[in-house]
């Protein structure tokens, strides 16, 4: 009988994270590369919030371009 899979077998070991001052475009690039729906926002190694696809959709409909250069810290969920 093959060994059972554990959570550790399917989890990504490295955390997908950006800094609050990083542009939204960078956060989206990290999310795309990792095929993730969210990234952690770390400020000096401490958790400041999370930026999700939902945060993107909530904000992108109400801002004018160029929104890609805005800081992700302004769009994240604290």
N, CA, C and O atoms as a DFTB+ gen file, in Angstrom:
312 C
 N C O
     1  1       0.851      -1.172       0.000
     2  2       0.000       0.000       0.000
     3  2       0.904       1.246       0.000
     4  3       1.831       1.326       0.806
     5  1       0.646       2.223      -0.898
     6  2       1.479       3.438      -0.938
     7  2       1.252       4.295       0.309
     8  3       0.174       4.274       0.903
     9  1       2.285       5.048       0.695
    10  2       2.119       5.908       1.880
    11  2       1.065       6.988       1.639
    12  3       0.882       7.450       0.513
    13  1       0.385       7.379       2.697
    14  2      -0.652       8.416       2.601
    15  2      -0.004       9.785       2.440
    16  3       1.043      10.060       3.026
    17  1      -0.632      10.635       1.643
    18  2      -0.168      12.013       1.495
    19  2      -0.458      12.798       2.758
    20  3      -1.480      12.590       3.412
    21  1       0.435      13.685       3.088
    22  2       0.204      14.590       4.220
    23  2       0.089      16.010       3.685
    24  3       0.414      16.268       2.526
    25  1      -0.364      16.916       4.511
    26  2      -0.464      18.325       4.128
    27  2       0.909      18.848       3.705
    28  3       1.012      19.603       2.738
    29  1       1.944      18.460       4.410
    30  2       3.305      18.905       4.095
    31  2       3.733      18.478       2.695
    32  3       4.559      19.147       2.075
    33  1       3.187      17.379       2.190
    34  2       3.533      16.899       0.855
    35  2       2.985      17.791      -0.258
    36  3       3.535      17.821      -1.359
    37  1       1.914      18.510       0.025
    38  2       1.281      19.309      -1.033
    39  2       1.376      20.816      -0.806
    40  3       0.996      21.591      -1.683
    41  1       1.868      21.240       0.338
    42  2       1.981      22.661       0.647
    43  2       3.258      23.245       0.058
    44  3       4.274      22.557      -0.045
    45  1       3.202      24.499      -0.322
    46  2       4.376      25.239      -0.774
    47  2       5.157      25.668       0.460
    48  3       4.598      26.334       1.331
    49  1       6.448      25.301       0.560
    50  2       7.192      25.617       1.790
    51  2       7.521      27.098       1.963
    52  3       7.609      27.577       3.093
    53  1       7.702      27.824       0.876
    54  2       8.048      29.246       0.969
    55  2       6.777      30.095       0.907
    56  3       5.884      29.836       0.100
    57  1       6.710      31.088       1.750
    58  2       5.546      31.967       1.805
    59  2       5.610      32.984       0.663
    60  3       6.664      33.564       0.401
    61  1       4.503      33.193       0.002
    62  2       4.408      34.237      -1.024
    63  2       4.132      35.546      -0.301
    64  3       3.077      35.716       0.311
    65  1       5.091      36.476      -0.375
    66  2       4.949      37.711       0.388
    67  2       5.492      38.900      -0.389
    68  3       6.376      38.761      -1.234
    69  1       4.944      40.069      -0.086
    70  2       5.389      41.348      -0.629
    71  2       5.434      42.346       0.515
    72  3       4.944      42.068       1.610
    73  1       6.022      43.508       0.261
    74  2       6.081      44.582       1.261
    75  2       4.960      45.576       1.000
    76  3       4.501      45.685      -0.138
    77  1       4.501      46.306       2.017
    78  2       3.402      47.252       1.845
    79  2       3.677      48.330       0.801
    80  3       2.746      48.829       0.168
    81  1       4.930      48.689       0.618
    82  2       5.266      49.726      -0.354
    83  2       5.439      49.224      -1.773
    84  3       5.606      50.018      -2.699
    85  1       5.402      47.899      -1.951
    86  2       5.534      47.342      -3.296
    87  2       4.313      47.715      -4.132
    88  3       3.204      47.813      -3.607
    89  1       4.516      47.925      -5.434
    90  2       3.364      48.232      -6.289
    91  2       2.405      47.053      -6.411
    92  3       2.811      45.896      -6.300
    93  1       1.155      47.352      -6.635
    94  2       0.133      46.321      -6.834
    95  2       0.568      45.362      -7.935
    96  3       0.351      44.156      -7.823
    97  1       1.180      45.881      -8.996
    98  2       1.616      45.032     -10.104
    99  2       2.594      43.951      -9.630
   100  3       2.535      42.816     -10.101
   101  1       3.480      44.293      -8.713
   102  2       4.422      43.299      -8.186
   103  2       3.670      42.201      -7.434
   104  3       3.961      41.017      -7.604
   105  1       2.719      42.589      -6.615
   106  2       1.924      41.594      -5.889
   107  2       1.199      40.670      -6.861
   108  3       1.139      39.460      -6.645
   109  1       0.650      41.237      -7.928
   110  2      -0.040      40.420      -8.927
   111  2       0.926      39.474      -9.628
   112  3       0.570      38.335      -9.932
   113  1       2.145      39.936      -9.886
   114  2       3.152      39.087     -10.527
   115  2       3.517      37.906      -9.626
   116  3       3.653      36.777     -10.097
   117  1       3.673      38.173      -8.337
   118  2       3.986      37.100      -7.385
   119  2       2.824      36.108      -7.321
   120  3       3.039      34.896      -7.326
   121  1       1.607      36.617      -7.262
   122  2       0.441      35.748      -7.215
   123  2       0.360      34.882      -8.471
   124  3       0.073      33.687      -8.393
   125  1       0.613      35.493      -9.622
   126  2       0.549      34.751     -10.881
   127  2       1.631      33.667     -10.929
   128  3       1.359      32.524     -11.297
   129  1       2.848      34.035     -10.558
   130  2       3.950      33.070     -10.598
   131  2       3.716      31.895      -9.659
   132  3       4.108      30.768      -9.963
   133  1       3.086      32.149      -8.534
   134  2       2.850      31.100      -7.535
   135  2       1.493      30.415      -7.726
   136  3       1.172      29.447      -7.037
   137  1       0.709      30.931      -8.666
   138  2      -0.657      30.423      -8.872
   139  2      -1.437      30.470      -7.568
   140  3      -2.091      29.509      -7.163
   141  1      -1.337      31.644      -6.922
   142  2      -1.967      31.844      -5.622
   143  2      -3.021      32.931      -5.722
   144  3      -2.897      33.852      -6.530
   145  1      -4.040      32.828      -4.918
   146  2      -5.099      33.825      -4.881
   147  2      -4.845      34.938      -3.890
   148  3      -5.660      35.847      -3.735
   149  1      -3.678      34.857      -3.204
   150  2      -3.365      35.869      -2.198
   151  2      -1.869      35.837      -1.888
   152  3      -1.190      34.837      -2.121
   153  1      -1.378      36.947      -1.362
   154  2      -0.010      37.021      -0.848
   155  2      -0.054      37.700       0.513
   156  3      -0.909      38.548       0.769
   157  1       0.867      37.322       1.376
   158  2       0.999      38.004       2.658
   159  2       1.726      39.322       2.424
   160  3       2.591      39.418       1.554
   161  1       1.372      40.329       3.201
   162  2       2.057      41.616       3.146
   163  2       2.855      41.724       4.443
   164  3       2.292      41.826       5.532
   165  1       4.186      41.700       4.297
   166  2       5.079      41.723       5.451
   167  2       5.791      43.062       5.520
   168  3       6.341      43.538       4.527
   169  1       5.777      43.665       6.700
   170  2       6.466      44.933       6.944
   171  2       7.575      44.669       7.948
   172  3       7.309      44.419       9.124
   173  1       8.821      44.724       7.483
   174  2       9.986      44.430       8.323
   175  2       9.856      43.055       8.985
   176  3      10.181      42.884      10.160
   177  1       9.375      42.083       8.208
   178  2       9.255      40.718       8.706
   179  2       8.018      40.429       9.524
   180  3       7.792      39.288       9.927
   181  1       7.215      41.444       9.776
   182  2       5.979      41.261      10.557
   183  2       4.770      41.300       9.628
   184  3       4.753      42.039       8.644
   185  1       3.782      40.514       9.945
   186  2       2.571      40.469       9.132
   187  2       1.800      41.773       9.257
   188  3       1.384      42.159      10.349
   189  1       1.614      42.447       8.128
   190  2       0.848      43.692       8.101
   191  2      -0.558      43.453       7.552
   192  3      -1.487      44.194       7.871
   193  1      -0.709      42.422       6.732
   194  2      -2.007      42.134       6.146
   195  2      -1.893      41.076       5.072
   196  3      -0.893      40.365       4.971
   197  1      -2.938      40.989       4.274
   198  2      -2.984      40.046       3.168
   199  2      -3.599      40.761       1.978
   200  3      -4.536      41.544       2.132
   201  1      -3.076      40.492       0.802
   202  2      -3.629      41.054      -0.434
   203  2      -4.196      39.896      -1.224
   204  3      -3.485      38.946      -1.553
   205  1      -5.484      39.980      -1.528
   206  2      -6.186      38.882      -2.189
   207  2      -6.768      39.335      -3.523
   208  3      -6.816      40.527      -3.829
   209  1      -7.208      38.359      -4.306
   210  2      -7.907      38.675      -5.550
   211  2      -9.140      39.533      -5.253
   212  3      -9.488      40.419      -6.034
   213  1      -9.783      39.272      -4.145
   214  2     -10.967      40.055      -3.761
   215  2     -10.602      41.518      -3.516
   216  3     -11.344      42.415      -3.916
   217  1      -9.454      41.768      -2.856
   218  2      -8.994      43.141      -2.656
   219  2      -8.775      43.830      -4.000
   220  3      -9.155      44.987      -4.180
   221  1      -8.166      43.120      -4.933
   222  2      -7.942      43.681      -6.265
   223  2      -9.265      44.072      -6.918
   224  3      -9.412      45.193      -7.406
   225  1     -10.215      43.159      -6.929
   226  2     -11.501      43.432      -7.583
   227  2     -12.267      44.558      -6.894
   228  3     -12.960      45.334      -7.553
   229  1     -12.145      44.647      -5.587
   230  2     -12.837      45.697      -4.838
   231  2     -12.297      47.087      -5.207
   232  3     -13.069      48.040      -5.308
   233  1     -10.993      47.206      -5.406
   234  2     -10.381      48.510      -5.632
   235  2     -10.249      48.895      -7.101
   236  3     -10.395      50.067      -7.448
   237  1      -9.978      47.930      -7.961
   238  2      -9.667      48.254      -9.352
   239  2     -10.851      48.899     -10.080
   240  3     -10.651      49.632     -11.049
   241  1     -12.051      48.641      -9.638
   242  2     -13.222      49.210     -10.305
   243  2     -13.477      50.668      -9.920
   244  3     -14.287      51.348     -10.550
   245  1     -12.777      51.148      -8.873
   246  2     -13.057      52.506      -8.400
   247  2     -11.897      53.477      -8.587
   248  3     -12.015      54.644      -8.214
   249  1     -10.780      53.025      -9.154
   250  2      -9.622      53.908      -9.336
   251  2      -9.366      54.149     -10.813
   252  3      -9.816      53.395     -11.676
   253  1      -8.636      55.213     -11.077
   254  2      -8.264      55.499     -12.460
   255  2      -6.811      55.085     -12.678
   256  3      -6.008      55.103     -11.745
   257  1      -6.484      54.721     -13.890
   258  2      -5.094      54.341     -14.182
   259  2      -4.162      55.509     -13.913
   260  3      -4.589      56.660     -14.003
   261  1      -2.927      55.254     -13.590
   262  2      -2.239      53.964     -13.528
   263  2      -2.282      53.363     -12.131
   264  3      -1.457      53.712     -11.286
   265  1      -3.210      52.481     -11.877
   266  2      -3.358      51.882     -10.555
   267  2      -2.301      50.831     -10.261
   268  3      -2.062      50.520      -9.094
   269  1      -1.664      50.277     -11.279
   270  2      -0.682      49.202     -11.075
   271  2       0.509      49.640     -10.233
   272  3       1.164      48.809      -9.605
   273  1       0.794      50.946     -10.216
   274  2       1.943      51.455      -9.476
   275  2       1.609      51.878      -8.045
   276  3       2.503      52.274      -7.297
   277  1       0.348      51.801      -7.658
   278  2      -0.050      52.164      -6.299
   279  2       0.494      51.142      -5.297
   280  3       0.658      49.974      -5.646
   281  1       0.777      51.559      -4.061
   282  2       1.297      50.607      -3.073
   283  2       0.259      49.588      -2.646
   284  3      -0.892      49.924      -2.369
   285  1       0.687      48.343      -2.598
   286  2      -0.209      47.257      -2.231
   287  2      -0.735      47.436      -0.809
   288  3      -1.808      46.932      -0.478
   289  1       0.009      48.146       0.032
   290  2      -0.437      48.406       1.401
   291  2      -1.728      49.182       1.466
   292  3      -2.466      49.083       2.446
   293  1      -2.014      49.964       0.421
   294  2      -3.260      50.732       0.373
   295  2      -4.449      49.853      -0.019
   296  3      -5.599      50.239       0.193
   297  1      -4.189      48.706      -0.573
   298  2      -5.262      47.824      -1.076
   299  2      -5.438      46.563      -0.247
   300  3      -6.443      45.870      -0.403
   301  1      -4.504      46.246       0.619
   302  2      -4.543      44.986       1.358
   303  2      -5.638      44.988       2.430
   304  3      -6.172      46.036       2.792
   305  1      -5.950      43.817       2.915
   306  2      -6.807      43.660       4.070
   307  2      -5.899      43.549       5.286
   308  3      -5.063      42.650       5.372
   309  1      -6.075      44.475       6.226
   310  2      -5.206      44.474       7.417
   311  2      -5.528      43.300       8.330
   312  3      -4.899      43.140       9.376
